[in-house]
Amino acid sequence: MYTFNDYLEQWAGHIGGSPAVADAEQELTYSMLLCKVRELQGYLHSQGLREGDVIGISAPRCVSLVLLYVSALGLGLSVVPLPEQAAEIRLQQILSLIPVNVLIQYEGYSQPGSKSYVMCRIRPAKDGYIRETDSTFIPYELSDSYAGYTYSPSEANASYYNLTSGSTGRVKAVRTGSREIIMNALLVSERLPLNTEDCYCCLFAPDMHPHELFTRPLLFGARCLLLANHELRSFGHHMREHRLTHLLATPHTLSYLLKICQSREDWQSIRFLLGTGENVPYDLRFKFYNRTGKKLISVWGCTETTGIVLVMPEASFLEEGTILGLPVPGYELMIEPVSGELLIRGDSVMKGYWNYEEQQPVDQNGYYHTGDTVTCNSDGVLTFTGRTDSFIKAAGRRISLHELEQQIGSLPGIAETAAVYSDVSHTVGIFYSANSESSRLYPDILQLLNDALAPTKFRIMQCAGLPKLTSGKINKKELEAKLE
């Protein structure tokens, strides 16, 4: 099994002059990337960082983010993704869970125009943490004195704390490493191949699975395109300039891109258009095909599996329903016969949450219990049917909130919908946003709920947009609070 260090050296030797990483302002070839990584590793080592240090990194999607992660993992350090502009309470939650002792944060958040990063040692204190020994640097503009750095600890000792909050907003962490990250990327590429002529772009938030931003292209000698949120307004230009072939994003982001990139020419080079993070609705898949001629494919994965596990068959891209797809090689899947819950195990599947006091969702046979319920057709294709926790008991009836969301979401003019239940008020809440061209939806929703829920209490609320977690998923806890 190779390491990130091995892959960088391999591609720098074979295709050193080919583009490796690019953002809106600069591009590095594989030879330049290897050189910059070695310089940054030399700098970090000179600042006293050693195996065993745990670094929290807060950075936007840009070339510097790749340099920071690859350099740190290559030094055998442990890395924790932090939100771009973390509220202090969120940062405290993460630091109370994971023993971070070094922070690296982008200075441009507080000083617009700056390209610098601030690194400081921290130590726990009664009411949080104390910062010590600050230093400022630009990852790709370091002194020549760090060039040719050769210190090579074992990357096998590197750790990566992948954060998740699911739909609850509560921070949990999965501790994994370079080996598991690389293994998942290799397995996924058997279904979604990359080569040295390709260009890949992932638009996940930098604190949610940041390894997805760069791992797959760097393993296969492809070009990795990184664009910050404010740069997406010119996404069509970047797609054409870099001849983008692989795009991975949430449905929310993809819907936005479809609005601002309306020319078929913008999308011409795309070979794999992938949606994930939440249900990729039929309406969005149809719009993409109708306007761009490209097939929007749903892929499914999670923090606990280190990445993508299921890929929708291309032939199913215009089928209705929440089709998850077929498994990539290397994962064992099982459907619990009574509940229909999807169970997964494999070398890249977590053994349990880090520093977690509640019951772990991994059984004695190594299967991770996803909480998702599915069905499987004769071709082995899995379809999502709900969550084990999406069934409620109200007014003596067993009700599937997921089924309500599906029924309401199928109404013409619905953009987003969420069904929640409050144990305090014993009320089902239906929250929805509508497309601008839609007319009156309330009577249709009211009729549907009268048929489905009577005599259960319910409320219907239209919103300009539904609240989101940093993962892009709907914040259902916030919606539940509106019912109390």
N, C-alpha and C positions, 0 to 999 in steps of 0.2 A: 504494500500500500504506500503510495507516494504521500509527501507532505506538500504544503503550499510552497515551501522553499524549493522542493524538488521540481515542481511544475514550473515555477518561475525560471529556474535555471535551464530546464529543458527547452522552453519556448524561446528564451533569450538566445540560446545556442542555435536553434533551428530556424526561427523566423524573427530574429532580433529587430529587424526594421519594420515589422508589421505593427499596426496600432493595437494597443492593449487596453488602455482605459482612456476615456474622454469625458469631459463635462462641457459646459457652455463656454468655457474660457480657454481650456488647454487640452492637449492630447499627448499621451506618453506611449512610446513604442515599448515592446517587451524588453529590449535592452535597457531603455531608460527607466522602466518600471523596476527592474531588478536593481539597477544602480541606486535609485531613490529609496528603495526598501532597505538596502544595505546601509545607506547613509543614515536613515532614520533609526535603524536598529543600533547603529553605533552611537547615535545621540542618546537614545533611551538608556543604553547601557552606561554611558558616561554620566547620566543623571542618577545612577544607582539602582535602576530597575533590574530585578533578577527573578529567576523562577520562584514561584510562590507569591509574587506580588499580584494583586487583583486590581485591574484598571477599569474604571468606569469611563466610557467614551460617549461624548455628546457631540455630534457632527451632522451637518446637512448631507444630502446626497451629492457627493463631489469626489474628485480624484483623491483628495486628502483622506476621506473616509476609508477608501481601499488601502492606502498606504498605512494608515494607523492600525487597522485590523490585521492585515497580512504581516506587518512588522511585529506586532505584539505576539500573535500566535506563533510566528517563526522563532521568537525568543523563548518560547515555552511559558509565556505569561498567561494569566487568566483574564478574560475580557467580559465586561458587562455592558450591554447596550443601554444608553440613557436617552430619554426624550430630548428632542432638539432644544426646547426651552422649558425645561422641567420646572413646574411649580415646586416650591420648597417642600410641601407636604408629600408630593409624589416622590421626590428624591429621597426624603426621609424613609418612606416605605421601602424603597429598594435597598437603601443602605442598612436598614434594620434587618433585612432578610439575607443579604450577601455581604461578606467581609471585605468591602472595597477599601483599599488603602491609598489609591492614587486616582485623581480625577484629571481627565483631559477634556477641556470644554472649548468650543468654538467662540472666539472673542467677538466675531461679527454679529452675534445676537444682540450684544449690548453696545457695540461700536460699529454701526453699519459701514461697510466698505473695507473693514479689516479682514485680512486673510489668516491672521494669527490664531494660535491655540494656546491656552494657558494650562500648564500642568502643575499640579500641587499634590504634595503628600497630605493625607488627612488622617485624623485619629478620632476615635469615638469620644464623645463628651456626654454629660448628663442630659443635655437638651438637644442633642444632635451630633455635630462633629466640629472639629477645629481644623482649619486649613494651615498648612505649614509650607515653607520653602517653595514659593511660586517660581516658575520659569515660563518664558514665552517663546514660541517658535512657529515657523511655517514648515509643515512637513516636507514640502518639495523644494525648499530653499534653505538648505543647511550648509554649514561650512565644509569646504573640501577636506578638512581634517578628518571627517567621518567617512570619506570615500574608501571603498575597498574593505569595509569592515568584515571580519572573518569569524568572529566568535559564533559558535554554532552549538547551542544547547539542544536538547531533544525536544522537537515540536510535539512529540507524543505526550509530554507533560503539560501541554497547553490545555486550558479549559475555556469553555464558552458558555456563559449563563444566558440561555435563551429565555426571554420573559414572555409570560402570557397572563392575560386577565380574563380570557374567555368572554362571556357576556355578563360577568358579575362586577368587573371593575377591580377585583381584588388581585393584587400582584402575586404571581407564583413564578417559580424559576425551575428550569430544567438544565442541569449541568451536563454538558456534552463536550466534545473535543473535535480536533481537526479530523481525526479518523472517521467519526460518524458523519460529519458534515460532507467530507469528500465522498464517502461511500454512497450517501443519498444522492449526491449530484451525479455520480457515475451511473447509478441505477435509473434515475429519471431520464438521463440522456439516451438510454436505450429506447425510450418511447418518444422523446422529443429531442432528436439529435441536433448537435451543434458541430460546426467545423470551422476551420481557420478563415473562411470567407464570410462568416456570419457576424452580425452585430446584435447584441442582446441588451435589453433594458428592462429592469424591474423597478416599479414605482411604489414599493412598500415604504411605510414610514421607517426612518433610519433606526428606530429603537424596536421595531417589530421584525424579527428574523432578518437582520441586516446581512447575514451571510448569503441570502438569496440575491442580493444586489450584485454580487461579484463572483461567487464561487464557480458556477457553471461555465461562464465564458473563460475564466482563467485556466480552468482544467483542460479546455479544448482549443486553446489558442485563438479564441474569437475576440472580438472587440466588445468592451463593456462600456455602455453609455450611461452616465449618471446625470440626472437633472433635478435641481431643487424645485420645490413647489412653485415658486414665483416664475420659474423659467418654462413652465408647461404652456404658457400662453403662445409660445412659438414652437410648440412640439412638432407641428407639421414640417416646419423648416428643418428641424433636427432629424426627423425621420428620413427626409429626402437626402440631406447632406451625408448622413452616415449609412444610408441604405439599410435601415433597421429591418431585421428579419424575425426577431423574437421579442414579444412584448408581454410582460406579466404584470397584472394590476388588479385591484379590486373593481367590482362592478361600478361602484360610485365614481372612481377615477376614470374608468373607461367611458362611462356615460358623459362625463365632462369633456373628455378628449374628442368624442364623436361630435359634440356641439361645436368645438372650435376648429376641428380638422375635417371640413366637409367635402374637400376635394378627393376624388378617388385616387388622384395622383399621389397624395400624401401617403396613402396606405399601400401603394403599389408593391413595395419590396417585402412586405410582411408575409412570412410563411407560417408562423405560429403565433396566434392571437389568443392569449390565455387569461381567463378570469378566475379569481379565487378569493378566499377570505369570507365569503358569504354566498348565498344563493345567486347564481348568474341567471336572471329571469329570462324566460322565453322571449319576452318583448324586446329586451336588449339584444339578444342573439339575432332576432329577426331584423332589427334596425341596422345592425352592423352589416349583415349580409346584403340587405336591400340598398344601403347607401355606399358601401365600400367594395362589395363582392367578396369580403373576407369572412371566414367561418370562425366565430367566437366559440372557443372550446373551454369548457369548465374543467378545472383541475382541483383536486381536494387534497389537503394535507393539514398538518397542525404542528404546533410547537413540540408536542410530545413524540412525534414521529420524525423530527428533524427536517421535515420538508414534505414535498409532494409524494403522495402514495397512490392516488387514483387519477386517471386521465380519461375524460369523456371520449368515446370513439367518434371519429370525425363524422361518421355517417349519422350520428345522433344529434348533431348540433342544432337541428330545428325541431326536435321532439319536445313536447311539453312535459312538464314535471321537472323535479330537481334531480337530474341524472348526475351521479358522481363519477361513474365510469368503471374502467378495468384497472386492476392493480399493476403497478410497475414491478419488475422482478425484485426478488430479495425480501419481500414482505409476505408474511403468512396472515391471511384473513379468515375470520370465522364469524358466523352470525349466531348469536345466542338463540336457541330454538324457541324459547318461551316469549322473551321480550322483543326479539328481533334486533338487539343491540349489536353494533359492529365492534368486534374485538380484533386487535392487530398486535403482532409481535415481529421482531426482527432485530438485527444487530444495531440498527440506527434508532430503535424505539427506546424511549427512556425506561429506566428501572424504577423511577419514582421522582416526585418533586423534591427539590432541594429544601432542607430545613423545614419540613412540612409536618405538622403535628396531627393532622386529621388522617383518616384512612386513605392509604394510597390507592389509586385507580388501576393498579397493576396486580394481577392475581399470581398465585404460586407457580403457574405455568408460563409466566412471562408475558401474558396477553394484557395489553393496555385496553381498558374499557372506555371507549370513546364517548359514551352517552348518546351517540347518534343511533337512531333506529333505521334500518334499511331493508329493502327487498332485493332479491337477485333473480334475474331472468335466465332463460335457458342458455344465453350466450355468456353468462357470467358478469353481466353489467349490473352494477349496484345503483339503486335509486334511493334517495333520502326520503324517509317517511315521517321523521320527527325526532324529538329528543325524549329520552327516558324521563326527563324532568319537565316536559312540556305538557304533560297530562295533569289536569287539576280535577278536584272533586268539588263541585259547587251545586247547591240546591239538590243534592242527591244524585247528580249526574256526573259522569266521567267525560270530560271535554278535552279535546286536543287543540291547544292553542296554535300549533303548527298548521293543522288543517284549516282553522279559521283564517290564518294568514294566507294560505294558498288560495282559498276561495275568494277572499276579498282582493288579493293581488291579481286575480284573473279578470277582474272587472275592467272594462275599457276606461282608460284615463287615470288609473292608479299608478303612481310613481313608486312609492314605498309604503309598506304597512308593517305594523307590529301589533301583536296581541299579547297582553300581559294580564296578570291577575293579582289583586291585592287581598292578602289574608286579613287585613285590618278592616276594610270596608266590604269585603266579600263581593267584589265587583270585577267583572271582566272589562278591560279597557282596550278599545280599538283606536289606534293612532295611525293616521295616514297622511301622505302628501300626494298631491294630484299634479298631473301634467297641465301645462298652461292652457292647452287646447281643450281640456275636458270640461264638461258641463256639470250638471248637478249629479253628484255621486251619493249624497247622504241618503236619499230615499231608497236607493238600491242596497246600500249597506244595511240600512235599518230593516228592510224586508228580509235580507239574508240572516241577520242576527235574530230577528223575531222567530224565524223558522228553526234556527240552530240552537238557540240558547234558552228560550222560555222554559221555566220561569226565572232563570238566573238573571241577576242585575247586570246591566252593562252600560257603558258610556262610549260615545263615538266622538272623537276629536280630530279635526283637520289641522295640520301643522304646515308651516312653510317648508320645513325640513325636519327630519327626525334626528335627535341628538346621537352623536357617535362617540365611541371610545377611540383611543389612539390607533387601535387595530383596524378601524374602519367599520367595525360592527356596530349595530344599533345598541345604544345604552339603555337597556330595558329596566335597570334599577332606577334610573332617573324617571322613566315613564311610570313605573309602579308608584313612585312617591306622589305623583300627581293624582292618584286615585285615593289616597289616604285622607 
